[in-house]
């Protein structure tokens, strides 16, 4: 499983979000590949399918689901999560959302392997 964390400096919460993500990946699937990608400019946003900072993708699918790319588009901007971590900026997705998506993907992979 590949987990991507895309960000740029200057948006609130990307450090806290990465910390939560690292912890969740270690606890849910320590073998997952975690890749941090800094999106350096507005021009790079489209090439990286960057919804905003931070963007988290699990095996290419956005943390909030595949439809978020179509509904929000790509751009070099700060991102806000409806399901955010309490006492953190809205740019920090909740630990529960991260864990739920990781577990969901682990389950999908296991099912595919057993078929």
MIDREN-942022 format. One record per residue (C-alpha): residue in three letters; chain; x, y, z. Coordinates in nm, 2 decimals, m for minus. Layout:
% residues N
<'ala' 'A' <X Y Z>>
...
***
This chain:
% residues 115
<'unk' 'A' <0.00 0.00 0.00>>
<'unk' 'A' <0.13 0.35 m0.09>>
<'unk' 'A' <0.02 0.65 0.12>>
<'unk' 'A' <0.10 0.99 m0.02>>
<'unk' 'A' <0.11 1.31 0.19>>
<'unk' 'A' <0.12 1.62 m0.03>>
<'unk' 'A' <0.17 1.97 0.12>>
<'unk' 'A' <0.33 2.31 0.09>>
<'unk' 'A' <0.48 2.52 0.37>>
<'unk' 'A' <0.26 2.79 0.50>>
<'unk' 'A' <m0.08 2.62 0.55>>
<'unk' 'A' <m0.18 2.56 0.91>>
<'unk' 'A' <m0.17 2.21 1.04>>
<'unk' 'A' <0.04 2.02 0.78>>
<'unk' 'A' <0.30 1.92 1.04>>
<'unk' 'A' <0.03 1.79 1.28>>
<'unk' 'A' <m0.15 1.61 1.00>>
<'unk' 'A' <0.17 1.44 0.89>>
<'unk' 'A' <0.24 1.33 1.25>>
<'unk' 'A' <m0.11 1.18 1.28>>
<'unk' 'A' <m0.07 1.01 0.95>>
<'unk' 'A' <0.27 0.86 1.04>>
<'unk' 'A' <0.13 0.73 1.36>>
<'unk' 'A' <m0.18 0.58 1.20>>
<'unk' 'A' <0.02 0.41 0.92>>
<'unk' 'A' <0.26 0.26 1.18>>
<'unk' 'A' <m0.03 0.13 1.39>>
<'unk' 'A' <m0.26 0.01 1.11>>
<'unk' 'A' <m0.01 m0.12 0.85>>
<'unk' 'A' <0.36 m0.07 0.93>>
<'unk' 'A' <0.45 m0.21 0.59>>
<'unk' 'A' <0.28 0.07 0.39>>
<'unk' 'A' <0.51 0.30 0.19>>
<'unk' 'A' <0.46 0.66 0.32>>
<'unk' 'A' <0.57 0.93 0.08>>
<'unk' 'A' <0.58 1.30 0.16>>
<'unk' 'A' <0.57 1.53 m0.15>>
<'unk' 'A' <0.61 1.90 m0.13>>
<'unk' 'A' <0.42 2.08 m0.40>>
<'unk' 'A' <0.64 2.37 m0.47>>
<'unk' 'A' <0.42 2.60 m0.68>>
<'unk' 'A' <0.08 2.67 m0.82>>
<'unk' 'A' <0.20 2.53 m1.15>>
<'unk' 'A' <0.28 2.20 m0.99>>
<'unk' 'A' <m0.07 2.16 m0.84>>
<'unk' 'A' <m0.23 2.01 m1.15>>
<'unk' 'A' <0.06 1.77 m1.22>>
<'unk' 'A' <0.03 1.64 m0.86>>
<'unk' 'A' <m0.35 1.62 m0.86>>
<'unk' 'A' <m0.32 1.85 m0.56>>
<'unk' 'A' <m0.66 1.94 m0.40>>
<'unk' 'A' <m0.49 2.15 m0.13>>
<'unk' 'A' <m0.24 2.13 0.16>>
<'unk' 'A' <m0.24 1.88 0.30>>
<'unk' 'A' <m0.37 1.62 0.06>>
<'unk' 'A' <m0.36 1.25 0.17>>
<'unk' 'A' <m0.40 0.97 m0.09>>
<'unk' 'A' <m0.41 0.60 m0.02>>
<'unk' 'A' <m0.32 0.40 m0.32>>
<'unk' 'A' <m0.40 0.70 m0.54>>
<'unk' 'A' <m0.75 0.77 m0.38>>
<'unk' 'A' <m0.80 1.09 m0.18>>
<'unk' 'A' <m0.87 1.05 0.19>>
<'unk' 'A' <m1.21 1.21 0.15>>
<'unk' 'A' <m1.30 0.99 m0.15>>
<'unk' 'A' <m1.24 0.99 m0.53>>
<'unk' 'A' <m1.52 1.24 m0.59>>
<'unk' 'A' <m1.33 1.52 m0.40>>
<'unk' 'A' <m1.09 1.58 m0.69>>
<'unk' 'A' <m1.38 1.64 m0.93>>
<'unk' 'A' <m1.58 1.85 m0.69>>
<'unk' 'A' <m1.30 2.07 m0.56>>
<'unk' 'A' <m1.05 2.06 m0.85>>
<'unk' 'A' <m0.68 2.12 m0.82>>
<'unk' 'A' <m0.51 2.42 m0.68>>
<'unk' 'A' <m0.22 2.55 m0.47>>
<'unk' 'A' <m0.43 2.64 m0.16>>
<'unk' 'A' <m0.48 2.54 0.20>>
<'unk' 'A' <m0.72 2.25 0.25>>
<'unk' 'A' <m0.99 2.21 0.51>>
<'unk' 'A' <m1.14 1.88 0.63>>
<'unk' 'A' <m1.50 1.86 0.75>>
<'unk' 'A' <m1.39 1.56 0.97>>
<'unk' 'A' <m1.10 1.74 1.14>>
<'unk' 'A' <m0.90 1.66 1.45>>
<'unk' 'A' <m1.04 1.83 1.76>>
<'unk' 'A' <m0.83 2.12 1.90>>
<'unk' 'A' <m0.64 2.14 1.57>>
<'unk' 'A' <m0.68 2.36 1.26>>
<'unk' 'A' <m0.95 2.24 1.01>>
<'unk' 'A' <m0.65 2.15 0.79>>
<'unk' 'A' <m0.58 1.85 1.01>>
<'unk' 'A' <m0.80 1.55 0.92>>
<'unk' 'A' <m0.92 1.35 1.22>>
<'unk' 'A' <m0.71 1.05 1.32>>
<'unk' 'A' <m1.03 0.84 1.30>>
<'unk' 'A' <m1.09 0.94 0.94>>
<'unk' 'A' <m0.73 0.84 0.85>>
<'unk' 'A' <m0.75 0.51 1.04>>
<'unk' 'A' <m1.09 0.43 0.88>>
<'unk' 'A' <m0.96 0.49 0.53>>
<'unk' 'A' <m0.64 0.28 0.60>>
<'unk' 'A' <m0.85 m0.01 0.74>>
<'unk' 'A' <m1.09 0.02 0.44>>
<'unk' 'A' <m0.80 m0.01 0.19>>
<'unk' 'A' <m0.63 m0.29 0.39>>
<'unk' 'A' <m0.96 m0.48 0.38>>
<'unk' 'A' <m1.00 m0.42 0.00>>
<'unk' 'A' <m0.65 m0.54 m0.07>>
<'unk' 'A' <m0.70 m0.85 0.15>>
<'unk' 'A' <m1.03 m0.93 m0.03>>
<'unk' 'A' <m0.87 m0.89 m0.38>>
<'unk' 'A' <m0.58 m1.12 m0.27>>
<'unk' 'A' <m0.83 m1.39 m0.15>>
<'unk' 'A' <m1.04 m1.39 m0.47>>
***
